[in-house]
């Protein structure tokens, strides 16, 4: 599981020193970027700071903000004064003749009764005159900080004579934090500015939020009252937090690059809160819903990203829309909106690029199997490890995969994807089956991949044929089957011994694979570039070919011809006949 903690120790220590200077700061960062957590760490570690946090945007009632701040800053004064007022009113009522319980005789002596009477009258007059609580608490603020200022002067005087006083003085570092100030309504912000005039230079004040969207920022009001704007540490910036996550995902999901995801997240300034949501859903999709090994990793991660941060785009994916960069040609095509250029480019390629359709990697990509990529989609693919086990132990299964690999399947794509890291036992079983199928004859990209992998694993600098002679003998390859293998899979015609070539048309006719024997005969008796100038005997042999062998012969010849561009136009007529399956009519023109 990804460790979501970020080490900001150095930045915490540095900012903690600033908070002891009794200045006003603005800690800049978007909502969810880690500002509050950063400050909480400072509060937890630095015991010399008395940090108070107020979230004005969370206050949903009509209570005075000035009162709320006073309660947070001076709770003992508030609750003690509240208790005194309530008790004074209760006692004054109980001491009257209306409620006569004998209390008046016991408290009328001395100044206590006078104090109670004054407090009660003060509350009554304040109620009658409709004095605002703001005025009352503003007055209390002034009184509190007047005494606090005198106390500080006194402590300055005494700290040189007493270490204990010096410690007490150092502990007086009050900090008031207005958290997420950009989310507060303009009226609430104006109320907060009232208290600022009293608190400024007496305690440290920190506003946090995104300075670009502060309501009063239009007139540079905030800049006038803020001594210094502080940016979040680099470790909390998008480029740093996503780089750490991308590195983890590449290792955990076994993928070489996630450059598109990183570029998209950074360019769209996705913060810590966004990253947390992304991590949670990645964990659910790849592990809880078992998609690991069943989807192309970056495509799935981008779709998770779209699901979280671009709801409209995700809805269009569900509707089967294809994304284009400009000029939609049908209602099934749309231009992505409200997203970065990098995300637009990725979506266009993911949903429309024709090269993605023929991609042989396992698992299938979005174009080939889009439904599995949707969030909370049910996995229908066979488990990758069970497929590998089946390939290793089941001869019939291997034959079915290799015989039908031209048509594409999850199992064939799995071999393409896993063959480099495949266990020797599994690979050798696959190779044995491939050698039996090739002699039929058969050619496919998957069979070529298996043969190339064997050569790579042996890494032998000796003759290519030396590696395969044992297989030829084991599976009873005929002369034409050997030549088919050598020409098709090895490209090592120069290593064929003279005795293995077909030297007469009579031996060509008797070959198991007639068309490859004819090719070998022509290849060794004339310049291949003049192959289209066959003599009558050679054309007659061609005339006996079925359409499959006829097409195979000319398609194989094209490998030689088309490598030499000056003969490309001369070959187009033959190629067209083959593609239109009208090869026999072409023969009649030459007989």
C-alpha positions as CSV (number, residue, x, y, z in Angstrom):
1,X,0.0,0.0,0.0
2,X,1.3,3.5,-0.9
3,X,2.6,5.5,2.1
4,X,0.8,8.8,1.8
5,X,3.0,10.7,4.3
6,X,5.3,13.4,3.1
7,X,8.4,14.5,5.0
8,X,8.4,18.3,5.4
9,X,10.5,18.5,8.6
10,X,12.9,21.2,7.4
11,X,10.1,23.4,6.1
12,X,8.2,22.9,9.4
13,X,11.2,24.1,11.4
14,X,11.7,27.1,9.2
15,X,8.1,28.3,9.2
16,X,7.9,27.6,13.0
17,X,10.5,30.3,13.5
18,X,8.5,32.7,11.4
19,X,5.5,32.2,13.6
20,X,7.4,33.6,16.6
21,X,7.9,37.0,15.1
22,X,4.3,38.3,15.6
23,X,3.8,39.2,12.0
24,X,1.0,38.5,9.6
25,X,1.5,35.8,6.9
26,X,-0.5,34.4,4.1
27,X,0.2,30.6,3.5
28,X,-0.7,30.2,-0.2
29,X,-2.1,27.0,-1.6
30,X,-5.3,25.6,-3.1
31,X,-7.9,23.7,-1.0
32,X,-6.6,20.2,-0.3
33,X,-3.0,21.0,-1.0
34,X,-1.8,20.0,2.6
35,X,-1.7,23.5,4.3
36,X,-3.7,22.4,7.4
37,X,-1.7,19.2,7.8
38,X,1.5,21.1,7.5
39,X,0.4,23.6,10.2
40,X,-0.8,20.7,12.5
41,X,2.6,19.1,12.3
42,X,4.2,22.4,13.4
43,X,1.7,22.7,16.3
44,X,2.4,19.2,17.4
45,X,6.2,19.5,17.4
46,X,6.9,23.1,18.5
47,X,5.7,23.4,22.1
48,X,6.7,27.1,22.2
49,X,3.8,28.0,20.0
50,X,0.2,28.3,21.2
51,X,-1.6,27.8,17.8
52,X,-5.3,28.4,17.5
53,X,-7.1,27.5,14.3
54,X,-10.5,28.9,13.3
55,X,-12.4,27.7,10.2
56,X,-14.8,30.5,9.4
57,X,-16.3,28.7,6.4
58,X,-17.5,25.9,8.8
59,X,-19.5,28.3,10.9
60,X,-23.1,27.9,9.6
61,X,-25.0,29.8,12.3
62,X,-25.3,33.6,12.8
63,X,-23.0,33.8,15.7
64,X,-20.5,36.7,15.8
65,X,-17.1,35.8,14.3
66,X,-15.4,38.2,16.7
67,X,-17.0,36.3,19.6
68,X,-15.9,32.9,18.0
69,X,-12.3,34.2,17.8
70,X,-12.4,35.5,21.4
71,X,-13.6,32.1,22.7
72,X,-10.8,30.4,20.8
73,X,-8.1,32.8,21.9
74,X,-9.3,33.4,25.5
75,X,-11.6,30.5,26.6
76,X,-11.0,31.0,30.3
77,X,-11.9,34.7,30.2
78,X,-15.0,34.0,28.2
79,X,-16.4,31.2,30.2
80,X,-15.5,32.8,33.5
81,X,-17.1,36.1,32.6
82,X,-20.2,34.2,31.3
83,X,-20.4,32.3,34.5
84,X,-20.1,35.5,36.6
85,X,-22.9,37.2,34.6
86,X,-25.2,34.2,34.8
87,X,-24.6,33.7,38.5
88,X,-25.0,37.5,39.2
89,X,-28.4,37.5,37.5
90,X,-29.6,34.3,39.3
91,X,-28.4,35.6,42.7
92,X,-30.0,39.0,42.2
93,X,-33.3,37.4,41.3
94,X,-33.2,35.0,44.3
95,X,-32.3,37.9,46.6
96,X,-35.4,40.0,45.8
97,X,-38.6,40.0,47.8
98,X,-40.5,38.3,45.0
99,X,-38.4,35.1,45.5
100,X,-37.7,35.3,49.2
101,X,-35.7,32.4,50.4
102,X,-33.7,34.4,53.0
103,X,-30.7,34.9,50.7
104,X,-30.8,38.7,50.7
105,X,-29.9,38.9,54.5
106,X,-26.8,36.8,54.1
107,X,-25.3,38.6,51.1
108,X,-26.3,42.3,51.7
109,X,-23.3,43.0,53.8
110,X,-20.0,44.0,52.2
111,X,-19.1,44.7,48.6
112,X,-20.3,41.4,47.2
113,X,-23.9,42.5,46.9
114,X,-22.7,45.7,45.2
115,X,-20.7,43.7,42.6
116,X,-23.6,41.4,41.8
117,X,-25.9,44.4,41.4
118,X,-23.5,46.2,39.1
119,X,-23.1,43.1,36.9
120,X,-26.8,42.5,36.7
121,X,-27.5,46.1,35.8
122,X,-24.8,46.0,33.1
123,X,-26.4,43.0,31.5
124,X,-29.9,44.6,31.7
125,X,-28.7,48.0,30.3
126,X,-26.8,46.2,27.5
127,X,-29.9,44.3,26.5
128,X,-32.1,47.5,26.7
129,X,-29.6,49.6,24.7
130,X,-29.1,46.7,22.2
131,X,-25.4,46.8,22.5
132,X,-23.8,44.3,20.1
133,X,-21.8,41.4,21.3
134,X,-19.1,42.5,18.8
135,X,-18.5,45.8,20.8
136,X,-18.3,43.9,24.0
137,X,-15.8,41.3,22.8
138,X,-13.8,43.9,21.0
139,X,-13.5,45.8,24.3
140,X,-12.5,42.5,26.0
141,X,-9.8,42.0,23.4
142,X,-8.4,45.5,24.0
143,X,-8.3,45.0,27.7
144,X,-6.8,41.5,27.4
145,X,-4.0,42.7,25.2
146,X,-3.4,45.8,27.2
147,X,-2.6,43.7,30.2
148,X,-0.7,41.3,28.0
149,X,1.5,44.1,26.6
150,X,2.3,45.4,30.1
151,X,3.0,41.8,31.2
152,X,5.5,41.4,28.3
153,X,7.4,44.6,29.3
154,X,7.6,43.3,32.8
155,X,8.8,39.9,31.6
156,X,11.5,41.6,29.5
157,X,12.7,43.3,32.6
158,X,12.8,40.2,34.7
159,X,14.0,37.6,32.2
160,X,17.7,38.7,32.6
161,X,17.5,37.8,36.3
162,X,15.5,34.6,36.3
163,X,15.8,31.6,33.9
164,X,12.3,30.5,34.9
165,X,10.9,33.8,33.8
166,X,12.8,33.6,30.5
167,X,11.2,30.1,29.8
168,X,7.8,31.5,30.6
169,X,8.4,34.5,28.3
170,X,9.5,32.3,25.4
171,X,6.3,30.3,25.8
172,X,4.1,33.3,25.0
173,X,3.9,32.9,21.2
174,X,0.2,33.0,20.3
175,X,-0.7,32.2,16.7
176,X,-4.1,32.6,15.2
177,X,-4.7,30.8,11.9
178,X,-7.6,31.7,9.6
179,X,-7.8,28.3,7.8
180,X,-9.1,28.2,4.1
181,X,-9.8,31.9,4.1
182,X,-10.5,31.7,0.4
183,X,-13.6,29.6,1.1
184,X,-15.1,32.2,3.4
185,X,-17.9,34.6,2.1
186,X,-17.0,38.2,1.6
187,X,-19.1,39.3,4.6
188,X,-17.3,36.9,6.9
189,X,-14.0,38.1,5.6
190,X,-15.0,41.7,6.4
191,X,-15.8,40.7,10.0
192,X,-12.4,39.0,10.3
193,X,-10.7,42.2,9.2
194,X,-12.2,44.1,12.1
195,X,-10.5,42.0,14.7
196,X,-7.3,42.1,12.7
197,X,-6.6,45.7,13.7
198,X,-6.6,44.8,17.3
199,X,-4.5,41.6,17.0
200,X,-2.0,42.9,14.5
201,X,1.6,43.0,15.9
202,X,0.4,41.5,19.2
203,X,0.2,38.0,18.0
204,X,1.1,36.1,14.9
205,X,-1.7,35.9,12.3
206,X,-1.8,33.4,9.4
207,X,-4.3,33.4,6.6
208,X,-4.3,30.2,4.5
209,X,-5.9,29.7,1.1
210,X,-5.6,30.4,-2.6
211,X,-4.7,34.1,-2.9
212,X,-6.0,34.2,-6.4
213,X,-9.6,33.8,-5.3
214,X,-9.7,35.8,-2.1
215,X,-12.8,38.0,-2.3
216,X,-11.0,41.2,-1.2
217,X,-7.9,40.6,-3.3
218,X,-9.2,42.8,-6.2
219,X,-8.2,46.0,-4.4
220,X,-5.0,44.5,-3.1
221,X,-6.5,44.8,0.4
222,X,-5.0,41.6,1.7
223,X,-1.5,42.5,0.4
224,X,-1.6,45.7,2.5
225,X,-2.2,43.8,5.8
226,X,0.0,40.8,5.1
227,X,3.7,41.2,6.0
228,X,4.8,38.2,3.9
229,X,3.3,35.6,1.6
230,X,4.6,32.1,2.1
231,X,4.4,29.3,-0.5
232,X,3.9,25.7,0.4
233,X,7.1,23.6,0.6
234,X,8.2,22.1,-2.7
235,X,7.5,18.7,-1.3
236,X,3.8,19.5,-1.3
237,X,3.7,20.9,-4.8
238,X,2.0,18.8,-7.5
239,X,5.3,18.1,-9.4
240,X,6.8,16.5,-6.2
241,X,3.8,14.6,-4.8
242,X,2.9,13.1,-8.2
243,X,6.5,12.1,-9.0
244,X,6.6,10.1,-5.8
245,X,3.3,8.3,-6.6
246,X,4.3,7.6,-10.2
247,X,7.5,6.0,-9.1
248,X,5.6,3.8,-6.7
249,X,3.0,2.8,-9.3
250,X,5.6,2.0,-11.9
251,X,7.1,-0.5,-9.5
252,X,3.9,-1.9,-8.0
253,X,2.1,-2.3,-11.3
254,X,5.2,-3.4,-13.3
255,X,5.1,-0.7,-16.0
256,X,8.1,1.1,-17.5
257,X,6.6,4.6,-17.9
258,X,3.6,6.6,-16.8
259,X,4.8,9.9,-18.2
260,X,1.4,10.9,-19.6
261,X,-0.3,10.5,-16.2
262,X,2.4,12.5,-14.5
263,X,2.3,15.3,-17.0
264,X,-1.5,15.5,-16.9
265,X,-1.8,15.6,-13.1
266,X,1.0,18.2,-12.8
267,X,-0.4,20.5,-15.6
268,X,-3.8,20.4,-14.0
269,X,-2.3,21.1,-10.6
270,X,-3.8,18.2,-8.8
271,X,-3.0,18.5,-5.1
272,X,-2.7,16.2,-2.0
273,X,-6.4,15.8,-1.6
274,X,-6.8,14.9,-5.2
275,X,-3.9,12.4,-5.0
276,X,-5.5,10.7,-1.9
277,X,-8.8,10.2,-3.8
278,X,-6.8,8.9,-6.8
279,X,-4.8,6.4,-4.7
280,X,-7.9,5.0,-3.0
281,X,-9.6,4.3,-6.3
282,X,-6.5,2.9,-7.9
283,X,-6.3,0.4,-5.0
284,X,-9.9,-0.6,-5.4
285,X,-9.7,-1.0,-9.2
286,X,-6.4,-2.9,-9.4
287,X,-6.7,-5.0,-6.3
288,X,-10.3,-5.1,-4.9
289,X,-11.7,-5.5,-8.4
290,X,-8.7,-7.6,-9.5
291,X,-7.8,-5.6,-12.7
292,X,-4.1,-5.9,-12.2
293,X,-2.8,-7.9,-15.2
294,X,-6.0,-7.5,-17.1
295,X,-5.8,-4.0,-18.4
296,X,-3.2,-1.7,-20.0
297,X,-1.9,0.1,-16.9
298,X,-1.6,3.7,-18.0
299,X,-4.9,3.6,-19.9
300,X,-6.7,2.3,-16.8
301,X,-5.0,5.0,-14.6
302,X,-6.0,7.7,-17.0
303,X,-9.6,6.5,-17.0
304,X,-9.6,6.5,-13.2
305,X,-8.3,10.1,-13.4
306,X,-11.0,11.1,-15.7
307,X,-13.7,9.5,-13.5
308,X,-12.5,11.5,-10.5
309,X,-11.8,14.9,-12.1
310,X,-13.6,15.1,-15.5
311,X,-17.1,13.7,-14.9
312,X,-18.4,14.9,-18.3
313,X,-15.5,13.2,-20.2
314,X,-16.1,10.0,-18.4
315,X,-19.8,10.1,-19.2
316,X,-18.9,10.5,-22.9
317,X,-16.6,7.4,-22.7
318,X,-19.5,5.4,-21.2
319,X,-21.6,6.6,-24.2
320,X,-19.0,5.1,-26.6
321,X,-17.9,8.5,-27.9
322,X,-14.5,8.8,-29.6
323,X,-12.4,11.8,-29.0
324,X,-11.0,14.0,-31.8
325,X,-8.8,17.0,-31.7
326,X,-11.0,19.0,-34.2
327,X,-13.9,18.8,-36.6
328,X,-16.1,15.9,-35.4
329,X,-17.5,14.0,-38.4
330,X,-20.4,12.3,-36.6
331,X,-22.3,12.5,-33.3
332,X,-20.1,9.6,-32.0
333,X,-17.1,12.0,-32.1
334,X,-16.5,14.8,-29.6
335,X,-13.7,17.3,-28.8
336,X,-12.6,17.0,-25.1
337,X,-13.2,20.2,-23.2
338,X,-12.0,21.7,-19.9
339,X,-8.9,19.5,-19.8
340,X,-5.2,19.9,-20.5
341,X,-3.6,19.5,-23.9
342,X,-1.8,16.3,-22.8
343,X,-5.0,14.7,-21.6
344,X,-6.7,15.6,-24.9
345,X,-3.9,14.1,-26.9
346,X,-4.0,10.9,-24.9
347,X,-7.8,10.5,-25.2
348,X,-7.6,11.0,-28.9
349,X,-5.0,8.3,-29.3
350,X,-6.7,5.9,-26.9
351,X,-10.1,6.0,-28.6
352,X,-9.3,6.5,-32.3
353,X,-5.7,5.5,-33.1
354,X,-5.9,2.6,-35.7
355,X,-2.5,1.3,-34.5
356,X,-4.1,0.5,-31.1
357,X,-6.5,-1.9,-32.9
358,X,-3.6,-4.1,-34.1
359,X,-1.6,-3.9,-30.9
360,X,-0.6,-7.4,-29.8
361,X,0.2,-6.7,-26.2
362,X,-1.7,-8.4,-23.5
363,X,-4.0,-7.4,-21.9
364,X,-6.2,-5.8,-24.6
365,X,-6.2,-2.1,-24.8
366,X,-9.2,0.2,-24.6
367,X,-10.2,0.1,-28.2
368,X,-10.1,-3.7,-28.2
369,X,-11.9,-4.2,-24.9
370,X,-13.3,-0.9,-23.6
371,X,-15.9,-2.3,-21.1
372,X,-13.3,-3.7,-18.8
373,X,-11.7,-0.3,-18.3
374,X,-14.9,1.3,-16.9
375,X,-14.9,2.0,-13.1
376,X,-16.3,-1.0,-11.1
377,X,-16.5,-3.1,-14.3
378,X,-16.7,-6.8,-13.9
379,X,-13.6,-8.8,-14.9
380,X,-14.4,-11.4,-17.6
381,X,-10.8,-12.2,-18.7
382,X,-9.2,-15.5,-17.5
383,X,-6.7,-15.1,-14.8
384,X,-3.2,-14.5,-16.3
385,X,-1.5,-17.0,-14.1
386,X,-4.0,-19.7,-14.9
387,X,-3.5,-19.0,-18.6
388,X,0.3,-19.4,-18.3
389,X,-0.2,-22.7,-16.4
390,X,-2.6,-23.9,-19.1
391,X,0.0,-23.0,-21.8
392,X,2.7,-24.9,-19.9
393,X,0.7,-28.1,-19.3
394,X,-1.9,-28.4,-22.1
395,X,-0.7,-29.4,-25.5
396,X,-4.2,-29.0,-27.1
397,X,-4.4,-25.5,-25.7
398,X,-1.0,-24.6,-27.1
399,X,-1.9,-25.9,-30.5
400,X,-5.2,-24.0,-30.5
401,X,-3.5,-20.7,-29.5
402,X,-0.7,-21.0,-32.1
403,X,-2.9,-22.2,-34.9
404,X,-5.3,-19.3,-34.5
405,X,-2.9,-16.6,-33.4
406,X,-3.5,-14.6,-36.6
407,X,-7.0,-13.8,-35.5
408,X,-5.9,-12.4,-32.1
409,X,-7.0,-13.7,-28.7
410,X,-6.2,-12.8,-25.1
411,X,-4.1,-16.0,-24.8
412,X,-2.0,-15.2,-27.9
413,X,-1.6,-11.6,-26.7
414,X,-0.5,-12.9,-23.3
415,X,2.3,-14.9,-24.9
416,X,3.5,-11.7,-26.8
417,X,3.5,-9.8,-23.5
418,X,5.0,-12.5,-21.2
419,X,7.5,-14.4,-23.4
420,X,10.6,-12.4,-22.4
421,X,10.1,-13.4,-18.8
422,X,8.5,-16.8,-19.3
423,X,9.9,-19.7,-17.4
424,X,12.1,-22.1,-19.3
425,X,9.8,-25.0,-18.8
426,X,6.8,-23.1,-20.1
427,X,8.7,-21.6,-23.0
428,X,10.2,-25.0,-24.1
429,X,6.8,-26.5,-24.2
430,X,5.6,-23.6,-26.4
431,X,8.6,-24.0,-28.7
432,X,8.1,-27.7,-29.2
433,X,4.5,-27.1,-30.2
434,X,5.5,-24.3,-32.5
435,X,8.0,-26.5,-34.4
436,X,5.3,-29.0,-35.1
437,X,2.9,-26.4,-36.4
438,X,5.5,-24.6,-38.6
439,X,6.1,-27.7,-40.7
440,X,2.5,-27.8,-41.8
441,X,3.6,-25.0,-43.2
442,X,2.5,-22.0,-41.2
443,X,3.8,-18.5,-40.5
444,X,2.5,-16.0,-38.0
445,X,3.9,-13.1,-36.0
446,X,3.5,-15.2,-32.8
447,X,5.4,-18.1,-34.2
448,X,8.1,-15.7,-35.3
449,X,8.2,-14.2,-31.8
450,X,8.8,-17.7,-30.3
451,X,11.6,-18.5,-32.8
452,X,13.3,-15.2,-32.2
453,X,13.0,-15.7,-28.4
454,X,14.8,-19.0,-28.7
455,X,17.6,-17.4,-30.6
456,X,17.9,-14.6,-28.1
457,X,17.9,-17.0,-25.1
458,X,20.7,-19.2,-26.6
459,X,22.7,-16.1,-27.6
460,X,25.0,-18.3,-29.8
461,X,27.2,-16.6,-32.3
462,X,27.6,-19.8,-34.3
463,X,25.6,-20.8,-37.4
464,X,21.9,-20.2,-37.0
465,X,21.2,-23.7,-38.6
466,X,23.3,-25.4,-35.9
467,X,20.7,-24.5,-33.3
468,X,17.8,-26.0,-35.3
469,X,19.1,-29.2,-36.8
470,X,18.1,-31.2,-33.8
471,X,14.6,-29.9,-34.1
472,X,14.5,-30.8,-37.8
473,X,15.6,-34.3,-37.0
474,X,13.2,-34.7,-34.0
475,X,10.1,-33.7,-35.9
476,X,11.1,-35.3,-39.2
477,X,11.3,-32.1,-41.3
478,X,11.5,-32.8,-45.0
479,X,13.8,-30.8,-47.3
480,X,11.1,-28.3,-48.3
481,X,9.9,-27.9,-44.7
482,X,13.5,-27.1,-43.6
483,X,13.7,-24.5,-46.4
484,X,10.3,-23.0,-45.4
485,X,11.6,-22.6,-41.9
486,X,14.9,-21.1,-42.9
487,X,13.5,-18.7,-45.5
488,X,10.5,-17.7,-43.4
489,X,11.8,-17.5,-39.8
490,X,15.6,-17.3,-40.0
491,X,16.4,-15.3,-43.2
492,X,19.5,-17.4,-43.5
493,X,19.5,-18.5,-47.1
494,X,23.2,-18.1,-47.3
495,X,23.7,-20.8,-44.7
496,X,21.8,-23.5,-46.7
497,X,24.1,-26.1,-48.0
498,X,24.2,-26.8,-51.7
499,X,22.8,-30.3,-51.4
500,X,19.7,-29.0,-49.6
501,X,18.6,-26.8,-52.6
502,X,16.1,-27.9,-55.2
503,X,18.1,-28.2,-58.5
504,X,15.4,-29.6,-60.9
505,X,11.7,-29.1,-61.5
506,X,11.1,-32.8,-61.1
507,X,12.2,-32.6,-57.5
508,X,10.2,-29.5,-57.1
509,X,7.0,-31.3,-58.1
510,X,7.7,-34.1,-55.5
511,X,8.3,-31.7,-52.6
512,X,5.9,-31.5,-49.6
513,X,5.7,-27.8,-49.9
514,X,5.8,-27.3,-53.7
515,X,5.6,-23.5,-53.7
516,X,8.6,-23.1,-51.4
517,X,10.6,-25.6,-53.5
518,X,9.8,-23.7,-56.6
519,X,10.9,-20.5,-54.9
520,X,14.1,-22.1,-53.9
521,X,14.7,-23.4,-57.4
522,X,14.2,-20.0,-59.0
523,X,16.2,-18.2,-56.2
524,X,19.2,-20.4,-57.0
525,X,18.9,-20.5,-60.8
526,X,18.3,-16.9,-61.7
527,X,18.2,-13.4,-60.3
528,X,15.2,-13.1,-58.2
529,X,14.3,-9.7,-59.7
530,X,13.4,-11.4,-62.9
531,X,11.2,-14.0,-61.2
532,X,8.1,-12.7,-63.0
533,X,9.7,-13.8,-66.3
534,X,9.1,-17.5,-65.7
535,X,9.5,-20.0,-68.5
536,X,6.6,-22.2,-69.7
537,X,7.5,-25.2,-67.5
538,X,7.6,-23.1,-64.4
539,X,4.3,-21.4,-65.3
540,X,2.7,-24.9,-65.7
541,X,3.8,-25.9,-62.2
542,X,2.3,-22.7,-60.9
543,X,-1.0,-23.5,-62.8
544,X,-1.4,-26.6,-60.7
545,X,-1.2,-24.7,-57.4
546,X,-4.3,-24.2,-55.4
547,X,-5.2,-20.6,-54.7
548,X,-3.6,-20.8,-51.2
549,X,-0.3,-22.0,-52.5
550,X,-0.4,-19.7,-55.4
551,X,-1.0,-16.6,-53.2
552,X,1.7,-17.9,-50.7
553,X,4.3,-18.1,-53.5
554,X,3.7,-14.6,-54.8
555,X,3.5,-13.1,-51.4
556,X,6.7,-14.7,-50.5
557,X,8.4,-13.5,-53.7
558,X,7.2,-10.0,-52.8
559,X,9.5,-9.9,-49.8
560,X,12.4,-10.1,-52.2
561,X,11.0,-7.9,-55.0
562,X,9.7,-5.0,-52.8
563,X,13.0,-4.6,-51.0
564,X,14.2,-3.3,-54.4
565,X,12.1,-0.3,-55.2
566,X,12.8,-0.2,-58.9
567,X,10.7,-3.4,-59.3
568,X,7.8,-2.3,-57.1
569,X,5.6,-0.9,-59.9
570,X,6.2,-4.1,-62.0
571,X,5.0,-6.2,-59.1
572,X,1.8,-4.2,-58.5
573,X,-0.1,-6.0,-61.2
574,X,0.7,-9.4,-59.7
575,X,-0.1,-8.2,-56.2
576,X,-3.5,-6.9,-57.4
577,X,-4.4,-10.2,-59.0
578,X,-3.6,-12.0,-55.7
579,X,-5.6,-9.6,-53.6
580,X,-8.6,-9.9,-55.9
581,X,-8.2,-13.7,-55.9
582,X,-8.0,-13.8,-59.7
583,X,-4.6,-15.4,-60.0
584,X,-5.6,-18.0,-62.6
585,X,-6.6,-15.3,-65.1
586,X,-3.1,-13.8,-64.7
587,X,-1.6,-17.2,-65.6
588,X,-3.6,-17.5,-68.8
589,X,-1.9,-14.3,-70.0
590,X,1.4,-16.1,-69.9
591,X,0.6,-19.6,-71.1
